[in-house]
Amino acid sequence: MKLISSVITTTLLLFLLLGGCSPSVSEDAWLHGTWELTHNPAMDDEDKLVFKQGGRMEILTKRGGRIPGVYEIKDRKLSFSLNAGRKLVESSFSISEDKSQLVYSNGAYYTKQE
């Protein structure tokens, strides 16, 4: 009985200690949200990018479709993979110095919606 009481007490103490800790803000929190195509020199599709916690993302197409994917940030490069039907599509963007733009290789860029 003392062992069970000791385990319960220890568990409660750990719960209280961990509950008091504030959650850490992820390093990519600045990215989370919806990004809109702001500059489009090639006149490509005007889709939106939505970035979520846990490295998840999706593209919202102009026609109302949703294409799920995952992303990763290394240095100032954002890479992502999308599951477009039976095809895996990979792409990447450069991240501007102030993190206000996601720049594609053709000069197009996205900015975050407020």
N, C-alpha and C positions, 0 to 999 in steps of 0.2 A: 504494500500500500504506500509506503514511504517513497518507493521508486516511482510509482505513478504520479504521486504528488510532486515530486522533484522534477519530473519530465514536464508536467503541466506548468509548473512555475517557471522553468527555464524557457519553455515555448512562449509563454505570455511575456516574459521580459524581452526576449528577442523581437517579438511582434511590436512591443511598445518602442523599443529602440529603433527598429527599422522604420516604423511608422512615422517617427519624428524626423526622419531624413527627408530633405527636399529632393524631388526627382531631378536628375541632371538633365540639362538641356542638351540635346544632341547637336553635334557640330554642323549637321546639315539642316537644322531647323529653319534657317533663313530661306531655304529652298521650298519648304512645304507651302502648298497653295497652288493657285492657278496662274499660269504664265501664258501671255497672249503674244501672237506674232505681230510685232510692231513695225519691223522693216523687212520687206519682202521683194528684193530686186529681181528674183526669178519668177515672180508672180505665181508661186506654188500654192497648194491648198492652204487655206487660212485656218488651221486647226489650233487647238489649245492644248497645253501640256499641264497635267495635274500631278504634283509630287506629294507623296504621303510618307508618313513615318514607316520605318522598317524597310526602306529601300524599294517601296512599291510606287508605281506611277501608272498613268494611263493617258492616252491621247483622246481628246474629244474632237471628233471630226465635224466639219461644217454641216454634214448631212445628219448629224445626231448619233453617229456611231461611237463606240467606246472600244479602244484597243488597249488591253492590259499589258503591263510590262514591269521590269525591275530596273533600278538604276544604281550606279556606283560613282562616287567622287574620289578622284586621286589627283592631288596637287590642284591645279586649276582646270581640270578636265572632267566633264560629266559624260559618262558613257551609259548607254541603256540598251536593253534588249526588249523587243516587243513580240508578242505572240499574235501575228497577223494571219489568222486562219491556220493553215497547215505549215506556214512559213515563219521562221524565226528571223526577225529583222533587227540588225544592230546598227547603232549610230552614235555620234558623239558631238558634243558642243564644247567650246572653250568658255570659261567663266570669266567675265570681266573682272578687273582688279577690285572694283567696289561691290561686286556680286549683284549688280543691277541688271545685267544682260547675260543671256545665254546665246552665244554667237556660233552660228553654223558655218561650215567651210565656204559656202557661197556668198557669205556676207550678211545673210538674213539673221535677224536676232529676235529673241523673245524678251519681254519685260514682265515683271510680276504685276498682276492686277491687285488693286487695293481693296 
